[in-house]
Amino acid sequence: MLISSNVADERLTTAHRAKLAYVYVRQSSVSQVRQHQESTELQYRLVDRAIGLGWPSERVQVIDEDLGKSGAGAVDRHGFQKLIAEIGLGNTGLVVSLDASRLARNNRDWHQLLELCSVFGVLIADGERLYDPRAYHDRLLLGLSGIMSEAELHQLRLRLHQGERQKAARGELRLPLPAGLAYDRAGAISLNPDEEVQARLRLVFAKFEELQSARRVMRYLDRNGLSLPPFGLCLDQLHTRSSGVRRIVHASSVSFKIRPTLARMSMAAGRKI
C-alpha cells in the first residue's frame, strides 16, 4: 500500500531535498514484467511518493534498467550499480523502492546499500515508511527486511526444486530441448515440425563437418543472411554467433541423434570446435 500523506518528517531536511530522489523499479523476470503489469505500474507510481515527501518532479529520477533481472546478485544489474554509484557520488538524498526485495535479494548487496546510505546520509523509503539508515531502530528494521527478503528467495527456490523433483518422479518433468527437437502433444520427443528449422540444422551440421570450425560456420551463415535455429518451434531473427553453433552441435549430438541420417554429422561434435 502506498502512503500519499504529505506530513513532514523530522528526518527530512533541506540538505536531502537539495539532492536527487531515485525510484528503483525491478521485476525478477521478463515473464513477470509481462504478466504482472500491475506490480510494475505500482512501482512507477512511487514517483508520487517521492513528490509527496517534498521532491519536485524534475528532481525525481526513475531507474528501471533492471526490469526482468533477478535480485539475487548485482553483477548483471546495471540499474542497481548505477544507484550505488549515484549514492557514492553524493548525488542522492532519497532512495524509494516498493520493498527491500526489489533492491536486493541477498544480504551482501543489501548491506552494501545500507552502509553507503548511512555514510552519505541518504534516506530510504518504501510504500509505507521512511527510514534513516543512520538511526539504530531504522537500521535494525532495514536489516531484518533484507534477511526476510533473502529467506523468501531461498523458500521460493526450495519449493520450485521440490516441484521439479516430484514431476521427475512421476516422469512428467520436461526439460528444454536442443534446437531442432520439440515435444509433441503426447509429450514424446520428436523432430521440430518446422521444415525450415530441420533444413537449417542439416545445413549447420553439414557445414560444420566441412569447415571444422564453429566460427567459420557462423561466418558462412552471416554471409548468406541465415539465422540459427533457436531452442523453440520456429526460426527467429537471431544474431548468428559461434557459441550458438557450438551449442547446437554439442547439445544435439551429445544428448541424442536428431535422426539416423544426421548421426554421422553429429559425431563431429567430438572434434575440436
Sequence and secondary structure as in RCSB ss.txt:
>XXXX:A:sequence
MLISSNVADERLTTAHRAKLAYVYVRQSSVSQVRQHQESTELQYRLVDRAIGLGWPSERVQVIDEDLGKSGAGAV
DRHGFQKLIAEIGLGNTGLVVSLDASRLARNNRDWHQLLELCSVFGVLIADGERLYDPRAYHDRLLLGLSGIMSE
AELHQLRLRLHQGERQKAARGELRLPLPAGLAYDRAGAISLNPDEEVQARLRLVFAKFEELQSARRVMRYLDRNG
LSLPPFGLCLDQLHTRSSGVRRIVHASSVSFKIRPTLARMSMAAGRKI
>XXXX:A:secstr
         TT  HHHHTSEEEEE   SSHHHHHH HHHHHHHHTHHHHHHHTT  GGGEEEE TTTT  SS ST
T HHHHHHHHHHHTT EEEEE SSHHHH SSHHHHHHHHHHHHHTT EEE SS EE TTSHHHHHHHHHHHHHHH
HHHHHHHHHHHHHHHHHHHHT       TTEEE TTS EEE S HHHHHHHHHHHHHHHHH  HHHHHHHHHHTT
     SSSS       HHHHHHHHHHHHHH  S HHHHHHHGGGGS  
